[in-house]
Amino acid sequence: MKLWTHCAAATMQAKATQPYGLIEDAALLVDGALLRRMGMPMAIATDCNPGSSPCTSLLLMLNMACTLFQLTPEEALAGVTRHAAQAMGLLDRGTLAAGLRADFVL
């Protein structure tokens, strides 16, 4: 719950201080630098569903995180791995380390 509270606060602060436009009909571009300054871990996913998000490309989401939300490639990679696992409460995965679960292809 703490993560969502901080995210909502960051979004409200971004709305009040940043002159961003809208994407589609209601999605506000949140300032990635603001979230970075707040120490907010940023998870990235496709949120694939037929109603509002038909995208299945994680590579596209990585690109959008970097281009639209000013994340560095390192932050975006952390967003689809360890931060995504943390957001889902999956503390036994998300990084390559001994004793943790992982699906890894080389």
MMTF fields as JSON, N, C-alpha, C and O atoms, coordinates in Angstrom:
{
  "mmtfVersion": "1.0.0",
  "mmtfProducer": "UNKNOWN",
  "numBonds": 423,
  "numAtoms": 424,
  "numGroups": 106,
  "numChains": 1,
  "numModels": 1,
  "chainsPerModel": [1],
  "groupsPerChain": [106],
  "chainIdList": ["A"],
  "bondAtomList": [4, 2, 8, 6, 12, 10, 16, 14, 20, 18, 24, 22, 28, 26, 32, 30, 36, 34, 40, 38, 44, 42, 48, 46, 52, 50, 56, 54, 60, 58, 64, 62, 68, 66, 72, 70, 76, 74, 80, 78, 84, 82, 88, 86, 92, 90, 96, 94, 100, 98, 104, 102, 108, 106, 112, 110, 116, 114, 120, 118, 124, 122, 128, 126, 132, 130, 136, 134, 140, 138, 144, 142, 148, 146, 152, 150, 156, 154, 160, 158, 164, 162, 168, 166, 172, 170, 176, 174, 180, 178, 184, 182, 188, 186, 192, 190, 196, 194, 200, 198, 204, 202, 208, 206, 212, 210, 216, 214, 220, 218, 224, 222, 228, 226, 232, 230, 236, 234, 240, 238, 244, 242, 248, 246, 252, 250, 256, 254, 260, 258, 264, 262, 268, 266, 272, 270, 276, 274, 280, 278, 284, 282, 288, 286, 292, 290, 296, 294, 300, 298, 304, 302, 308, 306, 312, 310, 316, 314, 320, 318, 324, 322, 328, 326, 332, 330, 336, 334, 340, 338, 344, 342, 348, 346, 352, 350, 356, 354, 360, 358, 364, 362, 368, 366, 372, 370, 376, 374, 380, 378, 384, 382, 388, 386, 392, 390, 396, 394, 400, 398, 404, 402, 408, 406, 412, 410, 416, 414, 420, 418],
  "bondOrderList": [1, 1, 1, 1, 1, 1, 1, 1, 1, 1, 1, 1, 1, 1, 1, 1, 1, 1, 1, 1, 1, 1, 1, 1, 1, 1, 1, 1, 1, 1, 1, 1, 1, 1, 1, 1, 1, 1, 1, 1, 1, 1, 1, 1, 1, 1, 1, 1, 1, 1, 1, 1, 1, 1, 1, 1, 1, 1, 1, 1, 1, 1, 1, 1, 1, 1, 1, 1, 1, 1, 1, 1, 1, 1, 1, 1, 1, 1, 1, 1, 1, 1, 1, 1, 1, 1, 1, 1, 1, 1, 1, 1, 1, 1, 1, 1, 1, 1, 1, 1, 1, 1, 1, 1, 1],
  "groupList": [{"groupName": "MET", "atomNameList": ["N", "CA", "C", "O"], "elementList": ["N", "C", "C", "O"], "formalChargeList": [0, 0, 0, 0], "bondAtomList": [1, 0, 2, 1, 3, 2], "bondOrderList": [1, 1, 2], "singleLetterCode": "M", "chemCompType": "L-PEPTIDE LINKING"}, {"groupName": "LYS", "atomNameList": ["N", "CA", "C", "O"], "elementList": ["N", "C", "C", "O"], "formalChargeList": [0, 0, 0, 0], "bondAtomList": [1, 0, 2, 1, 3, 2], "bondOrderList": [1, 1, 2], "singleLetterCode": "K", "chemCompType": "L-PEPTIDE LINKING"}, {"groupName": "LEU", "atomNameList": ["N", "CA", "C", "O"], "elementList": ["N", "C", "C", "O"], "formalChargeList": [0, 0, 0, 0], "bondAtomList": [1, 0, 2, 1, 3, 2], "bondOrderList": [1, 1, 2], "singleLetterCode": "L", "chemCompType": "L-PEPTIDE LINKING"}, {"groupName": "TRP", "atomNameList": ["N", "CA", "C", "O"], "elementList": ["N", "C", "C", "O"], "formalChargeList": [0, 0, 0, 0], "bondAtomList": [1, 0, 2, 1, 3, 2], "bondOrderList": [1, 1, 2], "singleLetterCode": "W", "chemCompType": "L-PEPTIDE LINKING"}, {"groupName": "THR", "atomNameList": ["N", "CA", "C", "O"], "elementList": ["N", "C", "C", "O"], "formalChargeList": [0, 0, 0, 0], "bondAtomList": [1, 0, 2, 1, 3, 2], "bondOrderList": [1, 1, 2], "singleLetterCode": "T", "chemCompType": "L-PEPTIDE LINKING"}, {"groupName": "HIS", "atomNameList": ["N", "CA", "C", "O"], "elementList": ["N", "C", "C", "O"], "formalChargeList": [0, 0, 0, 0], "bondAtomList": [1, 0, 2, 1, 3, 2], "bondOrderList": [1, 1, 2], "singleLetterCode": "H", "chemCompType": "L-PEPTIDE LINKING"}, {"groupName": "CYS", "atomNameList": ["N", "CA", "C", "O"], "elementList": ["N", "C", "C", "O"], "formalChargeList": [0, 0, 0, 0], "bondAtomList": [1, 0, 2, 1, 3, 2], "bondOrderList": [1, 1, 2], "singleLetterCode": "C", "chemCompType": "L-PEPTIDE LINKING"}, {"groupName": "ALA", "atomNameList": ["N", "CA", "C", "O"], "elementList": ["N", "C", "C", "O"], "formalChargeList": [0, 0, 0, 0], "bondAtomList": [1, 0, 2, 1, 3, 2], "bondOrderList": [1, 1, 2], "singleLetterCode": "A", "chemCompType": "L-PEPTIDE LINKING"}, {"groupName": "GLN", "atomNameList": ["N", "CA", "C", "O"], "elementList": ["N", "C", "C", "O"], "formalChargeList": [0, 0, 0, 0], "bondAtomList": [1, 0, 2, 1, 3, 2], "bondOrderList": [1, 1, 2], "singleLetterCode": "Q", "chemCompType": "L-PEPTIDE LINKING"}, {"groupName": "PRO", "atomNameList": ["N", "CA", "C", "O"], "elementList": ["N", "C", "C", "O"], "formalChargeList": [0, 0, 0, 0], "bondAtomList": [1, 0, 2, 1, 3, 2], "bondOrderList": [1, 1, 2], "singleLetterCode": "P", "chemCompType": "L-PEPTIDE LINKING"}, {"groupName": "TYR", "atomNameList": ["N", "CA", "C", "O"], "elementList": ["N", "C", "C", "O"], "formalChargeList": [0, 0, 0, 0], "bondAtomList": [1, 0, 2, 1, 3, 2], "bondOrderList": [1, 1, 2], "singleLetterCode": "Y", "chemCompType": "L-PEPTIDE LINKING"}, {"groupName": "GLY", "atomNameList": ["N", "CA", "C", "O"], "elementList": ["N", "C", "C", "O"], "formalChargeList": [0, 0, 0, 0], "bondAtomList": [1, 0, 2, 1, 3, 2], "bondOrderList": [1, 1, 2], "singleLetterCode": "G", "chemCompType": "PEPTIDE LINKING"}, {"groupName": "ILE", "atomNameList": ["N", "CA", "C", "O"], "elementList": ["N", "C", "C", "O"], "formalChargeList": [0, 0, 0, 0], "bondAtomList": [1, 0, 2, 1, 3, 2], "bondOrderList": [1, 1, 2], "singleLetterCode": "I", "chemCompType": "L-PEPTIDE LINKING"}, {"groupName": "GLU", "atomNameList": ["N", "CA", "C", "O"], "elementList": ["N", "C", "C", "O"], "formalChargeList": [0, 0, 0, 0], "bondAtomList": [1, 0, 2, 1, 3, 2], "bondOrderList": [1, 1, 2], "singleLetterCode": "E", "chemCompType": "L-PEPTIDE LINKING"}, {"groupName": "ASP", "atomNameList": ["N", "CA", "C", "O"], "elementList": ["N", "C", "C", "O"], "formalChargeList": [0, 0, 0, 0], "bondAtomList": [1, 0, 2, 1, 3, 2], "bondOrderList": [1, 1, 2], "singleLetterCode": "D", "chemCompType": "L-PEPTIDE LINKING"}, {"groupName": "VAL", "atomNameList": ["N", "CA", "C", "O"], "elementList": ["N", "C", "C", "O"], "formalChargeList": [0, 0, 0, 0], "bondAtomList": [1, 0, 2, 1, 3, 2], "bondOrderList": [1, 1, 2], "singleLetterCode": "V", "chemCompType": "L-PEPTIDE LINKING"}, {"groupName": "ARG", "atomNameList": ["N", "CA", "C", "O"], "elementList": ["N", "C", "C", "O"], "formalChargeList": [0, 0, 0, 0], "bondAtomList": [1, 0, 2, 1, 3, 2], "bondOrderList": [1, 1, 2], "singleLetterCode": "R", "chemCompType": "L-PEPTIDE LINKING"}, {"groupName": "ASN", "atomNameList": ["N", "CA", "C", "O"], "elementList": ["N", "C", "C", "O"], "formalChargeList": [0, 0, 0, 0], "bondAtomList": [1, 0, 2, 1, 3, 2], "bondOrderList": [1, 1, 2], "singleLetterCode": "N", "chemCompType": "L-PEPTIDE LINKING"}, {"groupName": "SER", "atomNameList": ["N", "CA", "C", "O"], "elementList": ["N", "C", "C", "O"], "formalChargeList": [0, 0, 0, 0], "bondAtomList": [1, 0, 2, 1, 3, 2], "bondOrderList": [1, 1, 2], "singleLetterCode": "S", "chemCompType": "L-PEPTIDE LINKING"}, {"groupName": "PHE", "atomNameList": ["N", "CA", "C", "O"], "elementList": ["N", "C", "C", "O"], "formalChargeList": [0, 0, 0, 0], "bondAtomList": [1, 0, 2, 1, 3, 2], "bondOrderList": [1, 1, 2], "singleLetterCode": "F", "chemCompType": "L-PEPTIDE LINKING"}],
  "groupTypeList": [0, 1, 2, 3, 4, 5, 6, 7, 7, 7, 4, 0, 8, 7, 1, 7, 4, 8, 9, 10, 11, 2, 12, 13, 14, 7, 7, 2, 2, 15, 14, 11, 7, 2, 2, 16, 16, 0, 11, 0, 9, 0, 7, 12, 7, 4, 14, 6, 17, 9, 11, 18, 18, 9, 6, 4, 18, 2, 2, 2, 0, 2, 17, 0, 7, 6, 4, 2, 19, 8, 2, 4, 9, 13, 13, 7, 2, 7, 11, 15, 4, 16, 5, 7, 7, 8, 7, 0, 11, 2, 2, 14, 16, 11, 4, 2, 7, 7, 11, 2, 16, 7, 14, 19, 15, 2],
  "groupIdList": [1, 2, 3, 4, 5, 6, 7, 8, 9, 10, 11, 12, 13, 14, 15, 16, 17, 18, 19, 20, 21, 22, 23, 24, 25, 26, 27, 28, 29, 30, 31, 32, 33, 34, 35, 36, 37, 38, 39, 40, 41, 42, 43, 44, 45, 46, 47, 48, 49, 50, 51, 52, 53, 54, 55, 56, 57, 58, 59, 60, 61, 62, 63, 64, 65, 66, 67, 68, 69, 70, 71, 72, 73, 74, 75, 76, 77, 78, 79, 80, 81, 82, 83, 84, 85, 86, 87, 88, 89, 90, 91, 92, 93, 94, 95, 96, 97, 98, 99, 100, 101, 102, 103, 104, 105, 106],
  "secStructList": [7, 2, 2, 2, 2, 2, 2, 2, 2, 2, 2, 2, 2, 2, 2, 2, 2, 7, 7, 7, 7, 3, 3, 6, 6, 6, 3, 3, 7, 7, 7, 2, 2, 2, 2, 2, 2, 6, 6, 7, 7, 7, 7, 7, 7, 7, 7, 7, 5, 6, 6, 6, 5, 7, 7, 7, 7, 2, 2, 2, 2, 2, 2, 2, 2, 2, 2, 2, 1, 7, 7, 7, 2, 2, 2, 2, 2, 2, 2, 2, 6, 2, 2, 2, 2, 2, 2, 6, 6, 7, 6, 6, 7, 1, 1, 7, 7, 6, 6, 1, 7, 7, 7, 7, 7, 7],
  "xCoordList": [0.822, 0.0, 0.865, 0.499, 2.009, 2.903, 3.366, 3.432, 3.692, 4.147, 3.1, 3.429, 1.833, 0.775, 0.53, 0.241, 0.639, 0.469, 1.527, 1.222, 2.787, 3.859, 3.672, 3.932, 3.216, 2.999, 1.904, 2.039, 0.824, -0.256, 0.239, -0.116, 1.053, 1.6, 2.504, 2.464, 3.314, 4.209, 3.414, 3.766, 2.339, 1.498, 0.832, 0.778, 0.329, -0.314, 0.695, 0.381, 1.909, 2.932, 3.31, 3.507, 3.41, 3.736, 2.64, 2.932, 1.372, 0.27, 0.342, 0.057, 0.727, 0.752, 1.946, 1.883, 3.045, 4.268, 4.744, 5.594, 4.229, 4.749, 3.692, 2.557, 4.053, 3.1, 3.059, 3.3, 2.759, 2.737, 1.376, 0.352, 1.398, 0.151, -0.401, 0.147, -1.47, -2.109, -1.814, -1.675, -1.72, -1.6, -2.951, -3.546, -3.43, -4.766, -5.767, -5.783, -6.604, -7.63, -7.4, -7.934, -6.619, -6.53, -5.175, -5.008, -4.216, -2.946, -1.986, -1.576, -1.628, -0.699, 0.721, 1.038, 1.581, 2.997, 3.593, 3.642, 4.043, 4.657, 6.14, 6.766, 6.702, 8.111, 8.971, 8.971, 9.706, 10.577, 11.637, 12.024, 12.112, 13.123, 12.55, 13.255, 11.285, 10.641, 10.569, 10.888, 10.149, 10.087, 11.48, 11.643, 12.478, 13.861, 14.297, 14.886, 14.018, 14.398, 13.699, 14.257, 12.489, 11.74, 12.205, 11.762, 13.094, 13.554, 12.521, 12.571, 11.595, 10.5, 10.969, 11.45, 10.845, 11.14, 10.062, 8.872, 10.475, 9.534, 9.44, 10.392, 8.305, 8.069, 7.506, 6.755, 7.872, 7.422, 6.831, 7.421, 5.661, 5.01, 4.134, 3.926, 3.623, 2.736, 1.306, 0.583, 0.867, -0.518, -1.463, -2.543, -1.047, -1.807, -3.217, -3.401, -4.195, -5.59, -6.33, -5.939, -7.378, -8.045, -8.832, -9.152, -9.147, -9.982, -9.238, -9.685, -8.096, -7.437, -5.959, -5.355, -5.355, -3.925, -3.624, -3.23, -3.802, -3.587, -2.115, -1.823, -1.196, 0.225, 0.8, 0.573, 1.546, 2.219, 3.736, 4.441, 4.247, 5.686, 6.374, 6.219, 7.13, 7.905, 9.012, 9.385, 9.54, 10.557, 9.988, 10.67, 8.741, 8.094, 7.927, 8.133, 7.554, 7.404, 8.744, 8.79, 9.836, 11.17, 11.493, 11.986, 11.212, 11.456, 10.629, 11.143, 9.361, 8.495, 8.944, 8.866, 9.409, 9.891, 11.069, 11.181, 11.945, 13.12, 12.773, 13.262, 11.934, 11.657, 10.586, 10.715, 9.534, 8.451, 8.629, 8.199, 9.264, 9.347, 10.768, 11.023, 11.697, 13.08, 13.84, 14.767, 13.481, 14.249, 15.515, 15.515, 16.588, 17.808, 17.591, 16.699, 18.378, 18.248, 18.426, 17.742, 19.326, 19.535, 18.288, 17.902, 17.662, 16.435, 15.305, 14.528, 15.211, 14.163, 14.361, 13.394, 15.607, 15.874, 15.513, 14.923, 15.854, 15.469, 13.946, 13.382, 13.283, 11.825, 11.092, 9.991, 11.687, 11.035, 11.531, 11.052, 12.487, 13.019, 12.764, 11.697, 13.715, 13.6, 12.474, 11.806, 12.241, 11.157, 9.787, 8.843, 9.685, 8.421, 8.137, 7.002, 9.169, 8.989, 8.581, 7.693, 9.224, 8.877, 7.442, 6.722, 7.019, 5.654, 4.617, 3.506, 4.986, 4.074, 4.234, 3.541, 5.142, 5.366, 6.131, 6.065, 6.86, 7.631, 9.084, 9.928, 9.362, 10.687, 11.721, 12.904, 11.289, 12.224, 12.707, 13.28, 12.487, 12.915, 13.094, 12.808, 13.569, 13.772, 15.226, 15.537, 16.123, 17.562, 18.203, 17.645, 19.365, 20.122, 21.046, 22.09, 20.66, 21.445, 21.218, 20.161, 22.227, 22.137, 20.946, 20.745, 20.165, 19.031, 17.73, 16.698, 17.741, 16.506, 16.003, 16.781, 14.688, 14.087, 14.374, 14.432, 14.556, 14.811, 14.523, 14.759, 14.015, 13.934, 14.928, 14.734, 15.986, 17.058, 17.514, 17.803, 17.579, 18.034, 19.246, 19.232, 20.293, 21.523, 21.686, 22.661],
  "yCoordList": [-1.194, 0.0, 1.258, 2.265, 1.2, 2.342, 2.767, 3.96, 1.777, 2.077, 2.882, 3.882, 2.45, 3.149, 4.539, 5.468, 4.7, 6.015, 6.974, 8.111, 6.513, 7.361, 7.669, 8.785, 6.665, 6.86, 7.89, 8.753, 7.806, 8.783, 10.181, 11.155, 10.282, 11.589, 12.139, 13.331, 11.273, 11.709, 12.156, 13.139, 11.431, 11.799, 13.15, 13.985, 13.36, 14.639, 15.782, 16.863, 15.544, 16.582, 16.853, 18.004, 15.805, 15.98, 16.762, 17.614, 16.477, 17.209, 18.691, 19.551, 18.973, 20.36, 21.134, 22.357, 20.431, 21.16, 20.975, 21.737, 19.998, 19.714, 19.969, 19.51, 20.696, 20.987, 19.892, 20.168, 18.65, 17.562, 17.458, 17.84, 16.925, 16.672, 15.315, 14.628, 14.937, 13.663, 12.661, 13.035, 11.401, 10.312, 9.629, 9.389, 9.321, 8.764, 9.69, 10.881, 9.196, 10.073, 10.486, 11.516, 9.726, 10.106, 9.845, 10.139, 9.313, 8.922, 10.102, 10.616, 10.531, 11.629, 11.115, 10.073, 11.846, 11.494, 11.907, 13.096, 10.942, 11.225, 11.437, 10.72, 12.401, 12.746, 11.676, 11.548, 10.906, 9.868, 10.438, 9.789, 11.645, 12.275, 12.568, 12.446, 12.951, 13.205, 11.923, 11.918, 10.839, 9.558, 9.116, 8.566, 9.357, 9.022, 9.804, 9.232, 11.103, 11.937, 11.476, 11.596, 10.955, 10.474, 9.088, 8.591, 8.457, 7.119, 6.046, 4.961, 6.337, 5.431, 4.334, 4.646, 3.052, 1.994, 1.999, 2.071, 1.924, 2.021, 0.677, 0.254, 0.008, -1.268, -0.992, -0.037, -1.828, -1.686, -3.012, -4.067, -2.963, -4.169, -3.805, -2.625, -4.802, -4.545, -4.298, -3.576, -4.867, -4.797, -5.27, -4.71, -6.298, -6.781, -7.213, -8.077, -6.599, -7.003, -6.469, -5.433, -7.135, -6.73, -5.427, -4.832, -4.975, -3.789, -2.476, -1.598, -2.329, -1.028, -1.08, -0.036, -2.266, -2.361, -3.624, -4.634, -3.589, -4.795, -5.107, -6.062, -4.334, -4.526, -5.71, -5.847, -6.561, -7.691, -7.577, -8.493, -6.475, -6.325, -5.672, -4.475, -6.466, -5.916, -5.003, -4.042, -5.293, -4.415, -3.022, -2.017, -2.967, -1.678, -0.92, 0.292, -1.633, -0.981, -0.447, 0.628, -1.185, -0.704, 0.575, 1.543, 0.573, 1.755, 2.938, 4.052, 2.713, 3.796, 4.341, 5.546, 3.462, 3.912, 4.868, 5.858, 4.561, 5.409, 6.696, 7.771, 6.586, 7.766, 8.68, 9.901, 8.123, 8.949, 9.365, 10.448, 8.5, 8.762, 9.028, 9.053, 9.227, 9.606, 8.606, 9.008, 7.332, 6.341, 6.021, 6.047, 5.722, 5.26, 3.799, 3.152, 3.264, 1.841, 0.945, -0.071, 1.308, 0.529, 0.553, -0.475, 1.715, 1.822, 1.024, 0.378, 1.066, 0.324, -1.184, -1.911, -1.656, -3.075, -3.486, -4.547, -2.671, -2.957, -2.944, -3.694, -2.093, -1.987, -3.223, -3.51, -3.968, -5.182, -6.435, -7.536, -6.27, -7.43, -7.262, -7.636, -6.711, -6.698, -5.811, -6.188, -4.643, -3.777, -4.371, -4.235, -5.03, -5.69, -6.834, -7.011, -7.612, -8.716, -8.186, -8.745, -7.115, -6.516, -6.004, -6.179, -5.37, -4.836, -5.951, -5.738, -7.141, -8.292, -9.098, -10.096, -8.669, -9.39, -10.688, -11.57, -10.816, -12.025, -11.806, -11.497, -11.964, -11.646, -12.727, -12.538, -13.875, -14.953, -14.916, -15.894, -13.812, -13.669, -12.209, -11.331, -11.948, -10.567, -10.208, -9.225, -10.992, -10.795, -12.159, -13.189, -12.157, -13.39, -13.552, -12.906, -14.41, -14.647, -16.081, -16.668, -16.629, -18.008, -18.135, -17.304, -19.191, -19.476, -18.818, -19.096, -17.94, -17.294, -17.979, -18.564, -17.904, -18.445, -17.522, -16.303, -18.113, -17.273, -18.04, -19.245, -17.333, -17.824, -16.978, -15.775, -17.61, -16.851, -17.571, -18.767, -16.854, -17.431, -16.651, -15.42, -17.37, -16.718, -16.927, -16.458],
  "zCoordList": [0.0, 0.0, 0.0, -0.605, 0.675, 0.745, -0.648, -0.947, -1.511, -2.861, -3.623, -4.262, -3.559, -4.291, -3.721, -4.475, -2.413, -1.805, -2.308, -2.667, -2.334, -2.842, -4.323, -4.771, -5.081, -6.509, -6.746, -7.614, -5.98, -6.117, -5.761, -6.425, -4.72, -4.333, -5.426, -5.733, -6.01, -7.086, -8.303, -8.955, -8.609, -9.744, -9.512, -10.414, -8.307, -7.996, -8.063, -8.56, -7.561, -7.625, -9.081, -9.467, -9.879, -11.294, -12.008, -12.848, -11.678, -12.301, -11.958, -12.791, -10.719, -10.266, -10.798, -10.922, -11.118, -11.461, -12.89, -13.349, -13.602, -14.942, -16.016, -15.886, -17.074, -18.151, -19.209, -20.385, -18.815, -19.782, -20.44, -19.874, -21.66, -22.368, -21.991, -21.128, -22.63, -22.337, -23.439, -24.604, -23.077, -24.034, -24.058, -23.008, -25.22, -25.402, -24.734, -25.045, -23.831, -23.288, -21.848, -21.436, -21.041, -19.641, -18.992, -17.808, -19.71, -19.084, -19.029, -20.07, -17.837, -17.651, -17.716, -17.142, -18.418, -18.424, -17.089, -16.772, -16.311, -15.021, -15.232, -16.013, -14.554, -14.673, -14.002, -12.778, -14.813, -14.269, -13.347, -12.375, -13.635, -12.771, -11.388, -10.387, -11.329, -10.033, -9.211, -8.022, -9.857, -9.148, -8.704, -7.616, -9.545, -9.194, -7.966, -7.048, -7.934, -6.778, -5.498, -4.407, -5.629, -4.469, -4.031, -2.996, -4.805, -4.475, -4.767, -4.189, -5.651, -5.976, -6.93, -8.019, -6.552, -7.525, -8.607, -8.3, -9.865, -10.981, -11.693, -12.348, -11.57, -12.246, -13.637, -13.836, -14.585, -15.974, -16.426, -16.196, -17.073, -17.586, -18.771, -19.053, -19.459, -20.592, -20.152, -20.837, -19.037, -18.58, -19.676, -19.865, -20.391, -21.541, -21.143, -20.285, -21.779, -21.655, -22.875, -23.413, -23.324, -24.565, -24.467, -25.496, -23.276, -23.141, -23.303, -24.041, -22.614, -22.629, -22.971, -23.216, -22.995, -23.265, -24.056, -23.472, -25.379, -26.175, -26.46, -27.18, -25.919, -26.203, -25.429, -24.226, -26.132, -25.494, -25.562, -25.139, -26.083, -26.305, -25.112, -24.871, -24.376, -23.264, -23.779, -23.106, -24.97, -25.56, -25.842, -25.642, -26.307, -26.53, -25.213, -25.161, -24.154, -22.846, -22.34, -21.742, -22.572, -22.2, -22.963, -22.385, -24.271, -25.087, -24.613, -24.516, -24.32, -23.862, -22.509, -22.267, -21.633, -20.325, -20.487, -19.764, -21.439, -21.661, -22.409, -22.06, -23.432, -24.251, -23.671, -23.76, -23.081, -22.568, -21.111, -20.713, -20.315, -18.882, -18.398, -17.194, -19.341, -19.055, -18.177, -17.474, -18.194, -17.458, -18.238, -19.469, -17.527, -18.187, -18.576, -18.026, -19.506, -19.829, -18.596, -18.47, -17.701, -16.478, -15.593, -15.039, -15.461, -14.663, -15.295, -14.591, -16.628, -17.323, -17.14, -16.914, -17.235, -17.027, -15.601, -15.397, -14.629, -13.244, -13.116, -12.32, -13.899, -13.848, -14.334, -13.864, -15.275, -15.769, -15.054, -15.322, -14.147, -13.42, -11.926, -11.439, -11.2, -9.736, -9.215, -8.252, -9.82, -9.338, -9.664, -8.886, -10.821, -11.169, -10.205, -9.762, -9.879, -8.931, -7.558, -6.915, -7.113, -5.82, -5.821, -4.838, -6.918, -6.999, -6.909, -6.424, -7.379, -7.331, -6.043, -5.843, -5.172, -3.925, -4.105, -3.249, -5.215, -5.516, -5.119, -5.961, -3.859, -3.336, -3.618, -3.333, -4.182, -4.483, -5.927, -6.408, -6.623, -8.024, -8.369, -7.556, -9.581, -10.026, -10.224, -10.897, -9.648, -9.859, -10.092, -9.714, -10.711, -10.891, -9.694, -9.614, -8.773, -7.57, -7.108, -7.343, -6.449, -5.943, -4.995, -4.109, -5.202, -4.344, -4.74, -4.128, -5.76, -6.208, -7.468, -8.222, -7.694, -8.911, -10.069, -9.904, -11.268, -12.43, -13.715, -13.797, -14.712, -16.078, -16.862, -17.03, -17.336, -17.979, -19.239, -19.205, -20.34, -21.61, -22.062, -22.084, -22.421, -22.876, -24.348, -24.935]
}
